Structures are given as structure tokens and as C-alpha cells.
Amino acid sequence: MNLYRRYFDLVAAGRKTVEVRVQYPSLRDLTAGRYLRFACGQDECLVRVVRVARYTSFEEMLDAEGPARVDPDASREEQLSSIRGIYGPEKEALGVLAIEIERVAA
């Protein structure tokens, strides 16, 4: 899975513990215990899925998960704007995934 540099660095440092995605068909069966490899350019980071929660909107997800777990360096409003800049309303309508992750030592 590709990540923007800002989010990749947070995951690699263990500071971002919830990754946000929409429920694309390829992610609908994602479950705890699976491993994901995040990439940004040539850099890669392996994580283990701890939990997957499903929400109807980004707002609901941020309220339930807490903004600091998604991006510890941005306010809730900044995060909502950034996420909606990545995923338009038609993507949000698919459903929102909050994927709790933990960094796996290389």
C-alpha cells in the first residue's frame, strides 16, 4: 500500500497507529493479524493489523478513533480536510476503514 511521505514517516516512527482507507472491494476482507507493507518511493515499512473498524463517514471515524491516532501532528479539522482531499464524497460513500496497526521490526 502506498502512503504519502508525511504519513509514511509517522507510521515508520510508530506515531501513527490508525491508517484510514475507504472500503474498496480489495480491502473489505481485511482482518486483524494480517501484515501490510506500506511504501513511499523506495522506502518500505511492515506493519501488523491489530484491528479493523468500519464507519459510515470520516467524521464518525475521527470521533471514534481519536485524531491523535490518525495523525498526531494535525488537528481534527486539518485531518478531515486532508482525508477528503484524498478521497472524494463518492469514495467516502463506500464506507470508511480505520485500520489499527503496529510497526513490525525489520
C-alpha positions as CSV (number, residue, x, y, z in Angstrom):
1,M,0.0,0.0,0.0
2,N,1.3,3.4,-0.9
3,L,1.4,6.3,1.5
4,Y,2.3,9.9,1.2
5,R,5.7,10.7,2.7
6,R,4.2,12.6,5.7
7,Y,2.0,9.6,6.7
8,F,4.7,7.0,5.9
9,D,7.2,8.7,8.2
10,L,4.6,8.8,11.0
11,V,3.9,5.0,10.5
12,A,7.6,4.2,10.4
13,A,8.2,6.1,13.6
14,G,5.3,4.3,15.3
15,R,3.4,7.5,15.9
16,K,0.5,6.9,13.5
17,T,-1.4,3.9,14.8
18,V,-4.6,4.1,12.7
19,E,-4.5,4.1,8.9
20,V,-7.6,5.4,7.1
21,R,-8.9,3.9,3.9
22,V,-12.2,3.6,2.1
23,Q,-13.9,0.2,1.7
24,Y,-12.6,-0.7,-1.7
25,P,-13.6,-4.3,-2.6
26,S,-9.9,-5.3,-2.2
27,L,-10.0,-4.2,1.5
28,R,-13.4,-5.5,2.6
29,D,-11.9,-8.7,3.9
30,L,-9.0,-7.2,5.8
31,T,-8.8,-8.6,9.3
32,A,-6.6,-8.5,12.4
33,G,-3.4,-10.5,12.2
34,R,-2.7,-9.7,8.6
35,Y,0.5,-8.0,7.6
36,L,0.7,-4.9,5.4
37,R,3.7,-3.4,3.6
38,F,3.5,0.4,3.3
39,A,5.6,2.0,0.6
40,C,6.8,5.5,-0.2
41,G,9.2,5.8,-3.1
42,Q,12.0,3.3,-2.3
43,D,11.1,3.1,1.4
44,E,9.0,0.3,2.9
45,C,7.5,-0.4,6.3
46,L,5.9,-3.6,7.5
47,V,3.0,-3.4,10.0
48,R,0.6,-5.9,11.5
49,V,-3.1,-5.2,11.5
50,V,-4.4,-5.1,15.1
51,R,-8.0,-4.2,14.4
52,V,-10.2,-3.1,11.6
53,A,-13.2,-0.9,12.3
54,R,-15.8,0.2,9.8
55,Y,-17.6,3.6,9.8
56,T,-20.0,5.4,7.6
57,S,-18.1,8.7,7.4
58,F,-14.7,10.2,8.1
59,E,-16.2,12.4,10.8
60,E,-17.6,9.3,12.6
61,M,-14.3,7.6,12.3
62,L,-12.3,10.5,13.7
63,D,-14.8,10.9,16.6
64,A,-14.5,7.2,17.5
65,E,-10.7,6.6,16.9
66,G,-9.4,10.0,18.0
67,P,-7.4,12.3,15.7
68,A,-4.1,11.8,17.5
69,R,-4.0,8.2,16.5
70,V,-4.6,9.0,12.8
71,D,-2.2,12.0,12.6
72,P,-0.6,13.2,15.9
73,D,0.6,16.4,14.2
74,A,-2.7,17.7,12.8
75,S,-5.9,18.9,14.2
76,R,-9.2,17.1,13.6
77,E,-10.3,19.8,11.2
78,E,-6.9,19.6,9.3
79,Q,-7.2,15.8,9.1
80,L,-10.8,15.9,7.8
81,S,-9.8,18.4,5.1
82,S,-6.7,16.3,4.1
83,I,-8.6,13.0,4.1
84,R,-11.4,14.5,2.0
85,G,-8.8,15.9,-0.4
86,I,-7.6,12.4,-1.0
87,Y,-11.0,10.7,-1.0
88,G,-13.9,12.5,-2.6
89,P,-17.6,12.1,-1.5
90,E,-18.2,9.1,-3.8
91,K,-15.3,7.3,-2.2
92,E,-16.4,8.1,1.4
93,A,-19.8,6.7,0.5
94,L,-18.2,3.3,0.0
95,G,-17.6,3.3,3.8
96,V,-14.6,4.1,5.9
97,L,-12.0,1.8,7.4
98,A,-9.9,2.6,10.4
99,I,-7.0,0.1,10.4
100,E,-5.2,-0.1,13.7
101,I,-1.6,-1.0,13.0
102,E,1.6,-1.7,14.9
103,R,5.0,-1.5,13.4
104,V,6.9,-4.7,12.9
105,A,10.7,-4.6,13.5
106,A,12.6,-5.2,10.3
